[in-house]
Every structure is written in C-alpha cells, then in structure tokens.
Amino acid sequence: MNTEPTSLFDLAPKRLQWLASRQKAVSENIANSDVASYRAKEVESFASYLHNAKASGSLQEAKTQEAKVSWSEDLTGNNVVLEEQLMEASSAAGQFRIAAGLYRKAYEMIGAVAGRR
C-alpha cells in the first residue's frame, strides 16, 4: 500500500494523460476492426503508468500491449470486438469527464480562497 501523500494537482494531469492514451488505443482498435490479422491493443494499468511516470519524472504516453480479448478472433485473425471497444470508449470518456471536472473544481476552489472568482 502506498502511504505517500498525493496532490490532486500532481495526480490529475497523469490521469488525464493516461485516459488520453487509453482513448487513442481504443480508437485505433475501432479503426482497424476490419483489417486482417490486426491485434487489439490496450494500455498499461494506471498504477503501472504512475510508477513509470514517477521513475522517468515526466508525463508520457502510456505503454500499449496486445489486449487480452475475451471473445474469439475472426477468420482473418483480427481479434477486435467492436462491442467491447465501444464500451471501453464510453468508459474512458466518462472517466475523463469526471477527472477533468475534479481538476477544474480544485482550481476554482483555490481561486476562491485566493480571492479571485
């Protein structure tokens, strides 16, 4: 268990960058859903991304790897399942809205405390 204090202003940009990388991987999967032998991709977990970002000291795109697909591949060897990818895209979009909203509210709160509106 990580007991280090974490700042919202440190964590939020990392979460938003990770979600952007996740959305990029999902959109590439959807775009290549009819390409023969294309293998679906997914991004590393957020915990792994945080560890790698801490080690490198900078924000970067999350690493991708071949996805573990729960359904079988088609006859061409393509393993993208559009229904699964659409659910992933929707999930990433919702998480992005929540993270961006929290980040914005934190800045508004600091602005209110500082006397700005």
C-alpha positions in Angstrom: 0.0 0.0 0.0 1.3 3.4 -0.9 1.3 5.8 2.0 2.9 8.8 0.3 0.8 11.9 0.2 -0.5 12.6 -3.3 -1.6 16.0 -4.6 -4.6 16.4 -6.8 -2.6 18.8 -8.9 0.1 16.1 -9.4 -2.3 13.2 -9.9 -4.9 14.7 -12.2 -2.7 15.5 -15.2 -1.3 12.0 -15.1 -4.8 10.5 -15.0 -5.9 12.7 -17.9 -2.8 11.7 -20.0 -3.4 8.0 -19.2 -7.0 8.3 -20.3 -6.0 10.1 -23.5 -3.6 7.2 -24.2 -6.4 4.7 -23.5 -8.8 6.5 -25.8 -6.1 6.6 -28.5 -5.6 2.8 -28.3 -9.4 2.2 -28.4 -9.9 4.4 -31.4 -7.0 2.6 -33.2 -8.7 -0.7 -32.4 -12.0 0.5 -33.8 -10.4 2.0 -36.9 -8.6 -1.3 -37.6 -11.5 -3.6 -36.8 -11.8 -4.8 -40.4 -8.0 -5.2 -41.0 -6.9 -8.8 -41.4 -4.6 -10.0 -38.6 -4.9 -6.8 -36.6 -4.4 -7.5 -32.9 -6.3 -5.3 -30.4 -4.2 -3.1 -28.1 -4.8 -1.9 -24.6 -2.8 0.5 -22.4 -0.9 -0.5 -19.2 -2.8 -0.1 -16.0 -2.9 3.3 -14.3 -0.8 2.0 -11.4 1.9 0.9 -13.8 1.7 4.2 -15.6 2.1 6.1 -12.4 5.1 4.0 -11.4 6.7 4.6 -14.9 5.9 8.4 -14.8 7.5 8.6 -11.3 10.6 6.8 -12.5 11.0 8.9 -15.6 10.0 12.2 -13.9 7.8 13.3 -16.8 4.4 12.7 -18.4 4.4 10.5 -21.4 2.0 8.3 -23.4 1.0 5.1 -21.6 2.6 1.9 -23.0 0.4 -0.4 -25.0 0.4 -4.1 -25.3 -1.7 -6.7 -27.0 -5.1 -6.9 -25.4 -6.4 -10.0 -23.7 -9.6 -10.4 -25.6 -12.4 -12.3 -24.0 -14.1 -13.3 -27.3 -12.5 -15.2 -30.2 -10.9 -13.7 -33.3 -12.5 -13.8 -36.7 -11.3 -15.9 -39.7 -8.8 -13.3 -40.8 -7.1 -13.3 -37.4 -8.5 -9.9 -36.3 -9.4 -10.0 -32.6 -11.1 -6.6 -32.3 -14.6 -6.9 -30.9 -16.5 -3.7 -31.7 -19.0 -4.0 -28.9 -16.2 -4.4 -26.3 -14.3 -1.4 -27.8 -17.3 0.8 -27.8 -17.8 0.0 -24.1 -14.1 0.9 -23.4 -14.5 4.2 -25.3 -17.6 5.1 -23.3 -15.9 4.2 -20.1 -12.8 6.3 -20.9 -14.9 9.3 -21.9 -16.9 9.1 -18.7 -13.7 8.8 -16.6 -12.2 11.7 -18.5 -15.2 14.0 -17.8 -15.0 13.1 -14.1 -11.2 13.7 -13.8 -11.4 17.0 -15.7 -14.3 18.2 -13.6 -12.5 17.4 -10.4 -9.4 19.2 -11.6 -11.4 22.2 -12.7 -13.2 22.4 -9.3 -9.9 22.2 -7.4 -8.6 25.2 -9.4 -11.8 27.1 -8.8 -11.6 26.3 -5.1 -8.0 27.7 -4.9 -9.1 30.7 -6.9 -11.9 31.3 -4.4 -9.6 31.1 -1.4 -7.1 33.4 -3.1 -9.9 36.0 -3.6 -10.5 35.5 -7.3 -13.7 34.4 -8.9 
